Amino acid sequence: MDDIELGQATIVYEDEDGVVEETVDNEQLVYARDHWMIKSGTDDEGNDLMQQIPATRVYRVSRNVERFEEETQTMRHRVETFASDLRERLPMDIGEGDRRSRRSRSDERDEEPTTVPIEEADSTDRA
């Protein structure tokens, strides 16, 4: 399978030697737990090595995300299509508001509630 090109990211931060500007592939720069993390290589076992930069030391992060935006739009479309299919298949109201499924109102039956009489049990039946 071809690798998807997700663009580039540039991070400008301060380290011990001064201000650093570094450009990497988008997938190599992530933000988690108040730190920016840059993939800095791999160890002998193939594990990614990450350089952590506290968010307070970062001046700017710029991303070229055109391809990434296209991928997220495609994923959103897939999720919306799946949700729409589920709405049509589930035999219940799942909170569509005023929207109705594709079947017409004439297909819907007006059903009245059914009353089921409950008889009191004799004291001999309780045990």
C-alpha positions as CSV (number, residue, x, y, z in Angstrom):
1,M,0.0,0.0,0.0
2,D,1.3,3.5,-0.9
3,D,2.2,5.8,2.0
4,I,-0.1,8.8,2.1
5,E,1.7,12.1,1.9
6,L,0.4,14.1,4.9
7,G,2.6,17.2,4.4
8,Q,5.2,18.9,6.4
9,A,5.3,20.6,9.9
10,T,7.6,23.2,11.1
11,I,8.1,23.8,14.8
12,V,10.0,26.7,16.3
13,Y,11.1,26.2,19.9
14,E,13.8,27.2,22.4
15,D,16.3,24.7,23.6
16,E,19.5,25.0,25.6
17,D,21.4,26.5,22.6
18,G,18.8,29.0,21.6
19,V,15.9,29.1,19.1
20,V,15.6,26.1,16.8
21,E,13.4,25.8,13.7
22,E,12.8,22.2,12.6
23,T,10.8,20.9,9.6
24,V,9.6,17.2,9.7
25,D,6.8,15.1,8.2
26,N,3.5,15.8,9.8
27,E,3.2,12.3,11.2
28,Q,6.5,12.8,13.0
29,L,5.2,15.8,15.1
30,V,2.5,15.2,17.7
31,Y,1.1,17.0,20.7
32,A,0.3,15.1,24.0
33,R,0.4,15.8,27.7
34,D,1.4,19.5,27.3
35,H,4.5,18.5,25.2
36,W,5.3,18.6,21.5
37,M,7.0,15.4,20.5
38,I,9.3,15.0,17.5
39,K,10.4,11.6,16.2
40,S,14.2,11.8,16.4
41,G,15.0,8.3,15.1
42,T,14.7,4.6,16.1
43,D,16.6,2.4,18.5
44,D,18.2,-0.9,17.7
45,E,14.9,-2.8,18.2
46,G,13.0,-0.5,15.8
47,N,11.2,1.6,18.4
48,D,10.6,5.2,17.7
49,L,12.7,7.7,19.7
50,M,10.9,10.9,20.6
51,Q,12.3,14.2,21.6
52,Q,9.8,15.9,24.0
53,I,9.5,19.7,24.1
54,P,7.4,21.4,26.8
55,A,4.6,23.5,25.2
56,T,5.8,26.5,27.1
57,R,9.1,26.5,25.1
58,V,7.4,26.3,21.7
59,Y,6.9,29.6,19.8
60,R,5.1,28.3,16.7
61,V,4.0,25.2,14.9
62,S,3.1,25.5,11.2
63,R,1.6,22.6,9.2
64,N,1.0,22.0,5.5
65,V,-2.1,20.0,5.9
66,E,-3.9,20.1,2.6
67,R,-3.6,16.3,2.0
68,F,-4.4,15.6,5.7
69,E,-7.6,17.7,5.4
70,E,-8.6,15.7,2.3
71,E,-8.1,12.4,4.3
72,T,-10.2,13.7,7.3
73,Q,-13.0,14.8,5.0
74,T,-13.0,11.4,3.4
75,M,-13.2,9.7,6.8
76,R,-16.0,12.1,7.9
77,H,-18.0,11.2,4.8
78,R,-17.5,7.5,5.6
79,V,-18.7,7.9,9.2
80,E,-21.7,10.0,8.1
81,T,-22.7,7.4,5.5
82,F,-22.3,4.6,8.0
83,A,-24.5,6.5,10.5
84,S,-27.1,7.1,7.9
85,D,-27.2,3.4,6.9
86,L,-27.6,2.6,10.6
87,R,-30.5,5.0,11.0
88,E,-32.3,3.3,8.1
89,R,-31.7,-0.2,9.5
90,L,-32.5,0.3,13.2
91,P,-36.2,-0.1,14.0
92,M,-36.2,2.7,16.5
93,D,-35.9,6.5,16.8
94,I,-32.3,7.2,17.6
95,G,-32.7,11.0,18.0
96,E,-32.9,12.2,14.4
97,G,-35.0,15.2,15.6
98,D,-37.5,16.3,12.9
99,R,-35.7,14.2,10.2
100,R,-37.4,11.0,9.1
101,S,-36.0,7.9,7.5
102,R,-36.5,7.5,3.8
103,R,-39.8,5.6,4.1
104,S,-42.8,7.8,3.7
105,R,-45.3,8.6,6.4
106,S,-48.0,6.5,4.7
107,D,-45.8,3.4,5.3
108,E,-46.0,4.1,9.0
109,R,-48.8,2.5,10.9
110,D,-50.6,4.4,13.7
111,E,-50.4,1.9,16.5
112,E,-52.4,2.4,19.7
113,P,-51.0,1.3,23.0
114,T,-52.1,-2.2,24.1
115,T,-53.5,-2.7,27.5
116,V,-52.8,-6.0,29.2
117,P,-55.1,-6.8,32.1
118,I,-53.3,-8.1,35.2
119,E,-55.2,-10.4,37.5
120,E,-54.5,-10.5,41.2
121,A,-52.9,-13.8,42.3
122,D,-54.6,-15.8,45.1
123,S,-52.7,-16.1,48.3
124,T,-52.2,-19.8,47.6
125,D,-50.4,-19.0,44.3
126,R,-47.8,-17.0,46.2
127,A,-45.1,-19.2,47.7
